[in-house]
Amino acid sequence: MKLKTVLLLTLLSVIMAYVQAIRPTVVPNRTGSLLHFDISLAYNADYERYEVYAQANFTGKRFILGPSQISLVVPKQVVDQPLAIYSATANWTDYSSVYAPLAAPAIDFHGINSMGKIIDFQENERFMLFTFSLKGGYIDGVRLYINGKDLRPGQPGMMGGDFANTMQDHTNNEFFHGTFNQMELAQLSAQALELGAPEVSVYPNPITGDVFSVTTARFNPGERLTLRLLSTSGVELFSAEAEASKLVNYQIQVPKQLSGQAYLYAERTVSTAGQRTFCKKLIIVN
């Protein structure tokens, strides 16, 4: 009888250890802010594809992503058919589309859906959700759907389609926070800095050739920055991470897709006191 009891207790211990090992864990961020994902869209010229990324402000181990949707807006010139989605995480697919609705006949909407999956990610590190390619490569105007600003289900021609972005867990808690979007980017300009404060400068601006230079000054030793060059549609066309002290006359090739305007978005790689985003600059591309 004692042997059976010992075996039963041993079995229970093994089961409990297994359950503990597979249980999802979330490590809250250090700022105490609400846990969330930010979504960004990039174009990879080497592979001629668009890439959709998520970045969390917390760390998740075996995080159970539930039913979620990230929606895309594309110009009417893109062929009217579901996008061919390559799923990097959580089996995403183009589940619903509305083409040239009466309320916005110049654009199409694509809802990219996932039923969810167990995923791992680190705080403040981007990870890819999915990719897609378009005939002709880069097309100006492709962007992420903007919650609260783009068309909603009841508007003319939307046929009841709800394209709001959502990133939920398995218990329907909402983790979606926001995207880079045209409205926010259009308001960017060089920020007024206090005397002696760290700064990021761009030369020349307007850009007249194929390259431009970025220079940083007065950052703490060892502090790292991530630079992102964005189109006016919020599509990332270049990114780089380096120590701020090494970003002196740092040369960036102007992507061939850029024309008119672009935006330089710089953020601290490791959060410090205050906001992570350090500067947002409007760049003129001649």
PESUL-V756359 format. One record per residue. N is the residue number from 1. SS is DSSP state (hx for helix, st for strand, lp for the rest). PHI is phi in whole degrees, -180 to 180 (NA if undefined). Layout:
N/SS/PHI
N/SS/PHI
This chain:
1/lp/NA
2/hx/-62
3/hx/-62
4/hx/-63
5/hx/-63
6/hx/-62
7/hx/-64
8/hx/-64
9/hx/-64
10/hx/-64
11/hx/-62
12/hx/-62
13/hx/-64
14/hx/-64
15/hx/-63
16/hx/-64
17/hx/-65
18/hx/-66
19/hx/-59
20/hx/-64
21/hx/-69
22/hx/-94
23/lp/-67
24/lp/-65
25/st/-127
26/st/-127
27/st/-103
28/lp/-61
29/lp/-74
30/lp/-80
31/lp/-87
32/lp/81
33/lp/-78
34/lp/-61
35/lp/-74
36/lp/-159
37/st/-113
38/st/-105
39/st/-115
40/st/-137
41/st/-120
42/st/-128
43/st/-114
44/st/-100
45/lp/-67
46/lp/-65
47/lp/-103
48/lp/52
49/st/-147
50/st/-92
51/st/-130
52/st/-108
53/st/-119
54/st/-118
55/st/-140
56/st/-100
57/lp/-97
58/lp/-153
59/st/-102
60/st/-124
61/st/-114
62/st/54
63/st/-68
64/st/-94
65/st/-75
66/lp/-95
67/lp/-55
68/st/-142
69/st/-145
70/st/-122
71/st/-106
72/st/-121
73/st/-115
74/st/-129
75/st/-64
76/lp/-59
77/lp/-65
78/lp/-70
79/lp/-56
80/lp/-80
81/lp/-160
82/lp/-57
83/lp/-74
84/lp/-82
85/st/-100
86/st/-100
87/st/-87
88/lp/-88
89/lp/-145
90/lp/71
91/lp/54
92/lp/-83
93/st/-149
94/st/-77
95/st/-91
96/st/-147
97/st/-142
98/st/-132
99/st/-106
100/lp/45
101/lp/-63
102/hx/-55
103/hx/-75
104/hx/-155
105/lp/-69
106/lp/-91
107/st/-136
108/st/-118
109/st/-121
110/st/-130
111/st/-96
112/st/-95
113/st/-112
114/st/-141
115/lp/-83
116/lp/106
117/st/-173
118/st/-81
119/st/-133
120/st/-120
121/st/-160
122/lp/-110
123/lp/-56
124/lp/64
125/lp/-115
126/lp/-71
127/st/-136
128/st/-79
129/st/-91
130/st/-163
131/st/-131
132/st/-156
133/lp/-123
134/lp/-124
135/lp/-61
136/lp/98
137/lp/79
138/lp/-78
139/lp/-126
140/lp/-64
141/lp/106
142/lp/-69
143/st/-158
144/st/-82
145/lp/-63
146/lp/-109
147/lp/-59
148/lp/82
149/lp/-123
150/lp/-79
151/lp/-60
152/lp/-111
153/lp/-54
154/lp/-84
155/lp/-80
156/lp/-54
157/lp/89
158/lp/-82
159/lp/54
160/lp/78
161/lp/-71
162/lp/-106
163/lp/-107
164/lp/-61
165/lp/-70
166/st/-151
167/lp/-130
168/st/-110
169/st/-97
170/lp/-70
171/lp/-108
172/lp/71
173/lp/-73
174/st/-90
175/lp/-119
176/st/-69
177/st/-115
178/st/-179
179/st/-137
180/lp/-73
181/lp/-141
182/hx/-59
183/hx/-62
184/hx/-68
185/hx/-66
186/lp/-64
187/lp/-96
188/lp/-75
189/lp/-158
190/lp/-62
191/lp/-89
192/lp/-73
193/lp/-113
194/lp/-73
195/lp/-59
196/lp/86
197/lp/-78
198/lp/-58
199/st/-150
200/st/-123
201/st/-121
202/st/-124
203/st/-145
204/lp/-77
205/lp/-147
206/lp/-67
207/st/-85
208/lp/-110
209/lp/-121
210/lp/-92
211/st/-136
212/st/-140
213/st/-115
214/st/-117
215/st/-132
216/st/-112
217/st/-150
218/lp/65
219/lp/-87
220/lp/-66
221/lp/-56
222/lp/83
223/lp/-68
224/st/-110
225/st/-124
226/st/-111
227/st/-104
228/st/-131
229/st/-105
230/st/-117
231/lp/-75
232/lp/-68
233/lp/-90
234/lp/84
235/st/-89
236/st/-77
237/st/-111
238/st/-159
239/st/-148
240/st/-156
241/st/-126
242/st/-162
243/st/-64
244/hx/-57
245/hx/-66
246/hx/-93
247/lp/-89
248/lp/-120
249/lp/55
250/st/-77
251/st/-88
252/st/-122
253/st/-73
254/lp/-72
255/lp/-59
256/lp/-64
257/lp/-75
258/lp/-83
259/lp/-157
260/st/83
261/st/-137
262/st/-147
263/st/-134
264/st/-97
265/st/-119
266/st/-118
267/st/-139
268/st/-71
269/lp/-66
270/lp/-115
271/lp/-61
272/lp/-125
273/lp/-60
274/lp/90
275/lp/-79
276/lp/-69
277/st/-69
278/st/-100
279/st/-149
280/st/-136
281/st/-125
282/st/-82
283/st/-121
284/st/-98
285/st/-113
286/lp/-84
